[in-house]
Amino acid sequence: MSERIPAQVIEVTPALPPIASKPLSASSGPIHTRRFTGLFRDLRRIGAGVLCLLFFGTLWLDWDGRQAVLWSLEQSKFYIFGATFWPQDFILLSGLLIICAFGLFFITVFAGRVWCGYTCPQSVWTWMFMWCEQVTEGDRNQRIKLAAAPWSANKLLRRSAKHVLWLAISLATAITFVGYFTPVRDLVANLATWEIGGTALFWVIFFAGATYINAGWMREQVCIHMCPYARFQSVMFDKDTLIVSYDAPRGESRGPRKKGSDPKAQGLGDCIDCQMCVQVCPTGIDIRDGLQIACIGCAACIDACDSIMDRMGYARGLVGYSSERALEGGKTNLLRPRLIGYAIALVLMILALAWLAATRPQLSVDVIKDRGMFRENAAGEIENIYNLKLINKTQRDQRYVVELEEAPGFRLQGEHEVSIGAGEILSLPVSVALTDDEGPAGSRPLRFVVRSLDDPDTEISAGSTFVSPRR
């Protein structure tokens, strides 16, 4: 065995230095955004205004002498204007949540994270808190100088005013939110007189603190690290999804220049590297680095860039809504199978939910058989005991009659006619006697029918069993 295994000398290339990971946010400290104007800011304000109007205003509306929208956990009733919903109607809530999810999928496939940038409560309340900063501490440069300055009476006054506004908004938000689960007028009156219960006080403090921390201190960290939507959004994008993007071929190479000069003669693109798109971004990213997980699609950078393009005399759209296909030189396909599929599913689910809500029974009946199998009455007949749980889901008092459905050989005993108040529950004990002892022994099906005497169209039935030892 004198032969040796042949060897080959391979030159080893020196290892490349590790690639530094880019932080999700361009700023490690507080983000101080610059004030700006533009079309998308106006659209965002309209969306935020509608959201706040619905949130803060709806619960103060009255309907038939009560709060129009109230989710009473104590009574297990959900009042939504003229309708009363019970835990038995949970399927409607499930359907509503599914519709909201598909709506979010549809809008994300079409135009990215517009929900996050325009109407997400975290974004809306963050913008509100930023406005408080601008009112009390000034614009971006003034806030940066104030943050770096030593503590003084002026700094203490401005910071105190800002936090007072933050706490006022947080408290109003908490009272409003809790007011959807307990009558808001009683809640405010009890809070003003310090007669509020411990449970309600705990939740008011809890939600006020959560609002103050999330919108005042955590801000973009919630969108970047805590929100699951930011994590799975990329799975829903395709090459035709409209996203906030930077037109690199047009903008590069970037650099400063004088207004009116020819950028091509200087080897420059349309981007003057003014950093305005970064300074207005609520998450502190640079959109020129491409699509990032921290981008919430608020389009603030579009408004800022368009204003600079107007000053320089360039065409707008250096930063704008575009698709990956358009950036590659193609044409965006707005109508595509995936988007159409989401739209069709969304419409069908909305129609189905509307049909279920419109046709849901206004009377609910649950039959609970007594734990005792049977008993013998004074007449020597076999009896079974039942407890009927009747729920009047209408907004007025109703009279009902209880009967047996096609049950020869059986007799219903007890109260047959009952009155139930609007939105009330009644437990009605009844017994059924077997008058025909020629039937088979064991368990036999039995069905109760409840009809409204005030509304002939309202009728519902529920089944149970009758147990007999005889033959």
C-alpha positions as a printed NumPy array, in Angstrom:
array([[   0.   ,    0.   ,    0.   ],
       [   2.574,    2.563,   -1.15 ],
       [   0.136,    4.668,   -3.125],
       [  -0.998,    7.823,   -1.406],
       [  -4.323,    9.582,   -1.648],
       [  -3.884,   12.52 ,   -4.087],
       [  -4.184,   15.916,   -2.499],
       [  -5.063,   19.26 ,   -4.057],
       [  -4.056,   22.617,   -2.63 ],
       [  -7.007,   25.049,   -2.445],
       [  -6.407,   28.728,   -1.883],
       [  -8.588,   30.025,    0.948],
       [ -10.225,   33.376,    0.405],
       [ -10.016,   35.66 ,    3.453],
       [ -13.289,   35.74 ,    5.378],
       [ -15.485,   38.725,    4.698],
       [ -16.292,   40.982,    7.636],
       [ -19.719,   40.333,    9.182],
       [ -22.563,   42.362,    7.753],
       [ -23.929,   44.776,   10.318],
       [ -27.611,   44.417,   10.837],
       [ -29.603,   47.545,   10.168],
       [ -31.847,   48.658,   13.029],
       [ -35.574,   48.66 ,   12.409],
       [ -35.757,   52.303,   13.416],
       [ -33.302,   54.86 ,   12.162],
       [ -33.169,   56.529,   15.544],
       [ -32.18 ,   54.896,   18.793],
       [ -33.589,   57.769,   20.842],
       [ -36.862,   59.7  ,   20.783],
       [ -38.124,   60.518,   17.304],
       [ -38.921,   64.196,   16.775],
       [ -41.036,   64.576,   13.668],
       [ -41.203,   67.741,   11.589],
       [ -44.456,   69.539,   10.896],
       [ -45.64 ,   69.232,    7.291],
       [ -48.686,   69.62 ,    5.069],
       [ -50.019,   67.682,    2.12 ],
       [ -52.812,   65.643,    0.593],
       [ -52.143,   62.437,    2.486],
       [ -51.883,   64.242,    5.809],
       [ -55.35 ,   65.7  ,    5.141],
       [ -56.714,   62.254,    4.287],
       [ -55.188,   60.865,    7.465],
       [ -56.771,   63.648,    9.511],
       [ -60.17 ,   62.895,    7.989],
       [ -59.815,   59.188,    8.815],
       [ -58.644,   59.958,   12.352],
       [ -61.439,   62.488,   12.814],
       [ -64.116,   59.993,   11.768],
       [ -62.616,   57.352,   14.077],
       [ -62.515,   59.731,   17.055],
       [ -66.031,   60.982,   16.351],
       [ -67.373,   57.429,   16.347],
       [ -65.375,   56.393,   19.404],
       [ -66.002,   59.426,   21.617],
       [ -69.476,   60.328,   20.362],
       [ -71.408,   57.098,   19.86 ],
       [ -71.759,   56.138,   23.504],
       [ -73.423,   59.486,   24.363],
       [ -76.358,   58.768,   22.052],
       [ -79.647,   57.618,   23.615],
       [ -82.086,   55.041,   22.283],
       [ -85.44 ,   54.318,   23.936],
       [ -84.301,   55.821,   27.218],
       [ -80.977,   53.981,   27.45 ],
       [ -77.473,   54.266,   26.102],
       [ -77.569,   53.504,   22.372],
       [ -74.462,   51.288,   22.379],
       [ -73.807,   49.38 ,   25.595],
       [ -72.176,   46.009,   26.138],
       [ -73.487,   45.129,   29.568],
       [ -71.348,   42.289,   30.866],
       [ -73.303,   42.198,   34.109],
       [ -76.61 ,   41.507,   32.321],
       [ -74.985,   39.573,   29.444],
       [ -76.683,   41.881,   26.942],
       [ -75.26 ,   43.85 ,   24.039],
       [ -77.371,   46.861,   23.106],
       [ -76.63 ,   48.244,   19.652],
       [ -79.198,   50.95 ,   18.958],
       [ -82.544,   49.139,   18.462],
       [ -81.175,   45.601,   18.676],
       [ -80.382,   43.506,   21.72 ],
       [ -77.835,   40.722,   21.381],
       [ -77.255,   37.865,   23.794],
       [ -74.415,   35.381,   24.249],
       [ -76.45 ,   33.034,   22.035],
       [ -75.799,   35.48 ,   19.183],
       [ -72.031,   35.079,   19.491],
       [ -71.901,   33.669,   15.967],
       [ -72.725,   37.149,   14.657],
       [ -69.729,   38.613,   16.482],
       [ -67.539,   35.853,   15.088],
       [ -68.793,   36.628,   11.592],
       [ -68.096,   40.334,   12.076],
       [ -64.517,   39.628,   13.168],
       [ -63.983,   37.359,   10.159],
       [ -65.292,   40.084,    7.85 ],
       [ -62.917,   42.608,    9.433],
       [ -60.025,   40.194,    8.904],
       [ -60.884,   39.676,    5.229],
       [ -61.321,   43.427,    4.818],
       [ -57.839,   43.892,    6.224],
       [ -56.492,   41.235,    3.835],
       [ -58.167,   42.936,    0.886],
       [ -56.876,   46.427,    1.639],
       [ -53.392,   45.073,    2.369],
       [ -53.15 ,   43.23 ,   -0.932],
       [ -54.371,   46.362,   -2.704],
       [ -52.433,   49.146,   -0.966],
       [ -50.219,   47.764,    1.787],
       [ -50.462,   49.041,    5.355],
       [ -52.911,   51.9  ,    4.78 ],
       [ -54.867,   50.729,    7.84 ],
       [ -51.784,   51.245,    9.995],
       [ -50.997,   54.655,    8.576],
       [ -54.464,   56.175,    8.477],
       [ -56.936,   54.65 ,   10.943],
       [ -55.14 ,   52.284,   13.321],
       [ -55.858,   53.51 ,   16.897],
       [ -52.168,   53.205,   17.813],
       [ -51.209,   55.503,   14.926],
       [ -54.108,   57.922,   15.49 ],
       [ -53.401,   58.344,   19.196],
       [ -49.663,   58.675,   18.489],
       [ -50.37 ,   61.52 ,   16.061],
       [ -52.578,   63.152,   18.713],
       [ -49.783,   62.963,   21.273],
       [ -47.279,   64.339,   18.737],
       [ -49.622,   67.265,   18.162],
       [ -49.555,   67.921,   21.925],
       [ -45.754,   68.023,   21.708],
       [ -45.846,   70.557,   18.896],
       [ -48.295,   72.757,   20.797],
       [ -46.312,   72.764,   24.054],
       [ -42.686,   72.329,   22.948],
       [ -42.598,   73.701,   19.412],
       [ -41.542,   72.181,   16.107],
       [ -38.83 ,   69.585,   15.563],
       [ -35.736,   71.759,   16.019],
       [ -37.191,   73.414,   19.113],
       [ -37.976,   70.042,   20.676],
       [ -34.492,   68.734,   19.97 ],
       [ -32.937,   71.832,   21.586],
       [ -35.311,   71.576,   24.541],
       [ -34.44 ,   67.906,   25.068],
       [ -30.706,   68.719,   25.068],
       [ -31.04 ,   71.798,   27.279],
       [ -30.554,   71.593,   31.068],
       [ -33.609,   71.649,   33.266],
       [ -35.057,   75.126,   33.795],
       [ -38.384,   76.727,   34.631],
       [ -39.21 ,   77.009,   30.921],
       [ -38.401,   73.355,   30.248],
       [ -40.31 ,   72.191,   33.307],
       [ -43.356,   74.266,   32.327],
       [ -43.382,   73.   ,   28.743],
       [ -42.846,   69.355,   29.709],
       [ -45.519,   69.585,   32.411],
       [ -48.02 ,   71.077,   29.973],
       [ -47.306,   68.285,   27.495],
       [ -47.845,   65.543,   30.053],
       [ -51.01 ,   67.205,   31.346],
       [ -52.432,   67.073,   27.818],
       [ -51.272,   63.462,   27.434],
       [ -52.924,   62.455,   30.698],
       [ -56.135,   64.322,   29.807],
       [ -56.413,   62.48 ,   26.476],
       [ -55.544,   59.187,   28.168],
       [ -58.195,   59.679,   30.848],
       [ -60.843,   60.658,   28.294],
       [ -59.941,   57.582,   26.246],
       [ -60.165,   55.28 ,   29.261],
       [ -63.505,   56.693,   30.461],
       [ -64.927,   56.359,   26.954],
       [ -63.738,   52.777,   26.551],
       [ -65.053,   51.683,   29.955],
       [ -68.255,   53.61 ,   29.186],
       [ -69.091,   51.086,   26.477],
       [ -69.326,   48.375,   29.164],
       [ -71.043,   50.358,   31.917],
       [ -73.437,   53.339,   31.536],
       [ -71.124,   56.248,   30.785],
       [ -73.246,   58.939,   32.433],
       [ -73.267,   57.06 ,   35.737],
       [ -69.552,   56.379,   35.339],
       [ -68.692,   60.059,   34.859],
       [ -70.991,   61.148,   37.706],
       [ -69.533,   58.558,   40.089],
       [ -66.001,   59.496,   39.054],
       [ -66.688,   63.193,   39.662],
       [ -68.081,   62.505,   43.155],
       [ -65.478,   59.832,   43.999],
       [ -68.226,   57.234,   44.397],
       [ -66.939,   54.998,   41.626],
       [ -66.668,   51.282,   42.329],
       [ -63.333,   49.55 ,   42.663],
       [ -63.689,   47.477,   39.494],
       [ -64.602,   50.433,   37.279],
       [ -61.847,   52.566,   38.832],
       [ -59.28 ,   49.831,   38.172],
       [ -60.154,   49.609,   34.476],
       [ -60.208,   53.383,   34.044],
       [ -56.723,   53.62 ,   35.543],
       [ -55.535,   50.597,   33.563],
       [ -56.656,   51.883,   30.153],
       [ -55.532,   55.432,   30.91 ],
       [ -52.088,   54.104,   31.783],
       [ -51.992,   51.883,   28.693],
       [ -52.91 ,   54.821,   26.438],
       [ -50.377,   57.111,   28.105],
       [ -47.557,   54.563,   27.766],
       [ -48.368,   53.306,   24.256],
       [ -49.033,   56.635,   22.55 ],
       [ -46.724,   58.792,   24.638],
       [ -43.646,   56.672,   25.279],
       [ -43.589,   53.473,   23.224],
       [ -45.102,   54.812,   20.008],
       [ -43.277,   53.307,   17.031],
       [ -41.96 ,   50.445,   19.172],
       [ -45.507,   49.078,   19.355],
       [ -45.756,   49.091,   15.542],
       [ -42.296,   47.571,   15.053],
       [ -41.992,   44.999,   17.818],
       [ -45.458,   44.308,   19.261],
       [ -47.929,   44.474,   16.369],
       [ -48.261,   41.074,   14.614],
       [ -49.622,   42.765,   11.484],
       [ -46.16 ,   44.149,   10.703],
       [ -44.78 ,   40.606,   10.748],
       [ -47.138,   38.875,    8.35 ],
       [ -47.842,   41.773,    5.978],
       [ -45.03 ,   40.779,    3.618],
       [ -46.715,   37.412,    3.043],
       [ -49.793,   39.238,    1.718],
       [ -47.914,   41.563,   -0.656],
       [ -47.419,   40.767,   -4.318],
       [ -45.691,   42.597,   -7.156],
       [ -48.808,   44.681,   -7.831],
       [ -49.43 ,   45.851,   -4.251],
       [ -49.316,   49.631,   -3.966],
       [ -46.717,   50.579,   -1.357],
       [ -44.901,   53.75 ,   -0.37 ],
       [ -41.671,   53.549,   -2.339],
       [ -38.728,   55.622,   -3.573],
       [ -38.006,   55.871,   -7.307],
       [ -34.283,   55.104,   -7.108],
       [ -33.484,   55.356,  -10.868],
       [ -34.913,   58.849,  -10.896],
       [ -33.52 ,   59.993,   -7.567],
       [ -29.954,   58.655,   -7.716],
       [ -27.353,   59.909,   -7.419],
       [ -28.619,   62.119,   -4.669],
       [ -26.98 ,   65.341,   -3.523],
       [ -27.518,   69.069,   -2.898],
       [ -27.697,   71.582,   -5.726],
       [ -28.875,   75.103,   -6.411],
       [ -32.42 ,   75.708,   -7.527],
       [ -32.585,   76.064,  -11.271],
       [ -29.341,   74.197,  -11.942],
       [ -29.214,   71.192,  -14.27 ],
       [ -28.844,   68.053,  -12.095],
       [ -27.896,   65.878,  -15.065],
       [ -24.915,   68.1  ,  -15.831],
       [ -23.748,   67.503,  -12.258],
       [ -24.35 ,   63.769,  -12.454],
       [ -27.21 ,   63.983,   -9.95 ],
       [ -30.723,   62.657,   -9.791],
       [ -33.804,   64.477,   -8.495],
       [ -33.17 ,   63.642,   -4.805],
       [ -31.448,   66.587,   -3.139],
       [ -30.749,   64.559,    0.031],
       [ -32.612,   67.041,    2.243],
       [ -33.607,   64.328,    4.752],
       [ -37.151,   65.677,    4.903],
       [ -38.609,   62.215,    4.277],
       [ -36.737,   60.945,    7.321],
       [ -37.612,   63.896,    9.549],
       [ -41.372,   63.514,    9.053],
       [ -41.43 ,   59.714,    9.448],
       [ -43.099,   58.649,   12.729],
       [ -40.929,   55.505,   12.875],
       [ -37.696,   57.273,   11.917],
       [ -36.836,   55.178,    8.844],
       [ -35.384,   56.271,    5.504],
       [ -37.799,   55.221,    2.762],
       [ -34.938,   55.489,    0.257],
       [ -33.499,   52.292,    1.719],
       [ -36.488,   50.376,    0.341],
       [ -39.554,   48.761,    1.918],
       [ -38.996,   48.068,    5.609],
       [ -40.947,   46.322,    8.303],
       [ -41.109,   49.574,   10.298],
       [ -42.919,   51.465,    7.51 ],
       [ -46.571,   51.925,    8.5  ],
       [ -47.613,   53.366,    5.128],
       [ -48.676,   56.768,    6.496],
       [ -47.363,   58.569,    3.363],
       [ -45.864,   61.401,    5.414],
       [ -42.677,   61.04 ,    3.36 ],
       [ -44.72 ,   61.476,    0.163],
       [ -46.137,   64.809,    1.328],
       [ -42.704,   65.996,    2.477],
       [ -40.971,   64.966,   -0.753],
       [ -43.685,   66.467,   -2.953],
       [ -43.294,   69.805,   -1.193],
       [ -39.542,   69.758,   -1.895],
       [ -40.117,   68.793,   -5.529],
       [ -42.5  ,   71.746,   -5.863],
       [ -39.858,   74.119,   -4.511],
       [ -37.195,   72.767,   -6.823],
       [ -39.478,   72.812,   -9.853],
       [ -39.29 ,   69.025,  -10.328],
       [ -42.158,   66.641,  -11.027],
       [ -43.852,   65.078,   -8.024],
       [ -43.734,   61.356,   -7.332],
       [ -40.092,   60.764,   -6.413],
       [ -41.586,   59.137,   -3.32 ],
       [ -45.089,   57.855,   -3.888],
       [ -47.458,   54.934,   -4.006],
       [ -46.169,   52.443,   -6.529],
       [ -45.787,   48.708,   -6.992],
       [ -42.763,   46.507,   -7.353],
       [ -43.788,   45.733,  -10.922],
       [ -44.017,   49.438,  -11.803],
       [ -40.608,   50.127,  -10.262],
       [ -39.187,   47.383,  -12.494],
       [ -40.6  ,   49.14 ,  -15.566],
       [ -43.841,   47.17 ,  -15.909],
       [ -47.5  ,   48.126,  -15.477],
       [ -49.383,   47.624,  -12.235],
       [ -52.292,   45.185,  -12.495],
       [ -54.973,   46.516,  -10.19 ],
       [ -57.525,   43.814,  -11.036],
       [ -55.929,   40.445,  -10.386],
       [ -57.349,   37.072,   -9.281],
       [ -56.11 ,   37.288,   -5.704],
       [ -57.653,   40.709,   -5.12 ],
       [ -60.897,   39.781,   -6.883],
       [ -61.127,   36.622,   -4.783],
       [ -60.817,   38.601,   -1.558],
       [ -63.428,   41.089,   -2.798],
       [ -65.94 ,   38.374,   -3.719],
       [ -65.444,   36.578,   -0.392],
       [ -65.816,   39.864,    1.475],
       [ -69.074,   40.786,   -0.288],
       [ -70.562,   37.323,    0.24 ],
       [ -69.699,   37.336,    3.94 ],
       [ -71.183,   40.811,    4.418],
       [ -74.41 ,   39.702,    2.737],
       [ -74.517,   36.514,    4.815],
       [ -73.981,   38.427,    8.071],
       [ -76.659,   40.96 ,    7.14 ],
       [ -79.082,   38.117,    6.375],
       [ -78.317,   36.372,    9.678],
       [ -78.764,   39.597,   11.636],
       [ -82.036,   40.429,    9.871],
       [ -83.538,   36.955,   10.216],
       [ -82.277,   36.027,   13.663],
       [ -85.162,   34.927,   15.891],
       [ -86.488,   37.527,   18.311],
       [ -87.326,   34.767,   20.776],
       [ -84.962,   32.192,   22.22 ],
       [ -86.057,   28.982,   23.97 ],
       [ -83.877,   26.493,   25.833],
       [ -85.442,   23.365,   27.331],
       [ -83.713,   21.871,   30.371],
       [ -85.049,   18.544,   31.573],
       [ -85.187,   17.961,   35.308],
       [ -82.498,   15.618,   36.648],
       [ -85.178,   13.26 ,   37.949],
       [ -86.139,   10.803,   35.212],
       [ -89.886,   10.702,   35.906],
       [ -92.49 ,   10.71 ,   38.67 ],
       [ -96.087,    9.604,   39.197],
       [ -98.765,   12.221,   39.893],
       [-101.939,   11.916,   41.959],
       [-103.874,   10.641,   38.949],
       [-101.427,    7.794,   38.457],
       [ -99.897,    9.349,   35.33 ],
       [ -96.178,    9.475,   34.568],
       [ -94.809,   13.011,   34.565],
       [ -91.547,   14.587,   33.398],
       [ -90.484,   18.007,   34.667],
       [ -88.913,   20.643,   32.382],
       [ -87.601,   24.156,   32.803],
       [ -88.106,   26.429,   29.79 ],
       [ -85.711,   29.379,   29.541],
       [ -87.429,   32.049,   27.419],
       [ -85.582,   35.149,   26.187],
       [ -87.491,   38.087,   24.717],
       [ -84.998,   39.733,   22.32 ],
       [ -87.384,   42.467,   21.185],
       [ -87.508,   46.018,   22.497],
       [ -91.065,   45.773,   23.864],
       [ -93.023,   43.581,   26.264],
       [ -94.408,   40.393,   24.745],
       [ -97.015,   37.745,   25.643],
       [ -96.214,   34.143,   24.739],
       [ -98.097,   30.848,   24.791],
       [ -96.388,   27.472,   25.311],
       [ -97.731,   24.33 ,   23.607],
       [ -96.69 ,   20.803,   22.653],
       [ -96.087,   20.095,   18.99 ],
       [ -98.219,   17.197,   17.689],
       [ -97.916,   15.105,   20.843],
       [-100.933,   12.776,   21.127],
       [-101.008,   10.973,   24.415],
       [ -99.234,   13.831,   26.257],
       [-100.683,   16.712,   28.251],
       [ -98.838,   19.937,   29.103],
       [ -99.422,   20.998,   32.694],
       [ -98.637,   24.302,   34.34 ],
       [ -98.789,   27.9  ,   33.125],
       [ -99.237,   28.144,   29.353],
       [ -99.343,   31.928,   28.845],
       [ -96.614,   34.234,   30.141],
       [ -95.589,   37.874,   29.768],
       [ -91.924,   38.802,   29.382],
       [ -90.514,   42.318,   29.467],
       [ -88.371,   43.769,   26.707],
       [ -84.97 ,   42.137,   26.666],
       [ -85.772,   39.978,   29.686],
       [ -85.311,   36.289,   30.565],
       [ -87.979,   34.092,   32.144],
       [ -87.525,   30.597,   33.575],
       [ -90.817,   28.728,   33.215],
       [ -91.209,   25.338,   34.975],
       [ -93.706,   23.008,   33.296],
       [ -94.577,   19.335,   33.492],
       [ -95.75 ,   16.923,   30.829],
       [ -98.003,   14.008,   31.759],
       [ -98.327,   10.778,   29.81 ],
       [-102.045,   10.111,   29.272],
       [-101.613,    7.166,   26.892],
       [ -99.798,    4.333,   28.655],
       [ -99.892,    2.077,   25.597],
       [ -96.739,    3.574,   24.163],
       [ -93.287,    2.001,   24.304],
       [ -91.141,    2.333,   27.407],
       [ -87.949,    4.33 ,   27.471],
       [ -87.184,    7.682,   25.865],
       [ -89.522,    9.378,   23.395],
       [ -88.993,   12.676,   21.514],
       [ -90.986,   15.666,   22.631],
       [ -91.083,   19.183,   21.211],
       [ -92.213,   22.459,   22.8  ],
       [ -93.577,   25.321,   20.692],
       [ -93.621,   28.936,   21.902],
       [ -95.688,   31.514,   19.988],
       [ -96.049,   35.239,   20.484],
       [ -99.619,   36.418,   21.038],
       [ -98.624,   39.967,   20.008],
       [ -96.702,   38.998,   16.87 ],
       [ -98.138,   35.957,   15.037],
       [ -94.989,   35.648,   12.897],
       [ -92.827,   34.957,   15.948],
       [ -92.752,   31.243,   16.694],
       [ -89.943,   28.951,   17.78 ],
       [ -89.663,   25.344,   18.923],
       [ -87.174,   23.342,   20.97 ],
       [ -86.896,   19.596,   21.437],
       [ -86.404,   17.36 ,   24.445],
       [ -87.217,   13.81 ,   25.539],
       [ -89.861,   12.122,   27.675],
       [ -88.839,    9.12 ,   29.793],
       [ -91.431,    6.513,   30.786],
       [ -91.105,    3.082,   32.422],
       [ -94.409,    1.746,   31.102],
       [ -95.428,   -0.284,   28.121]])
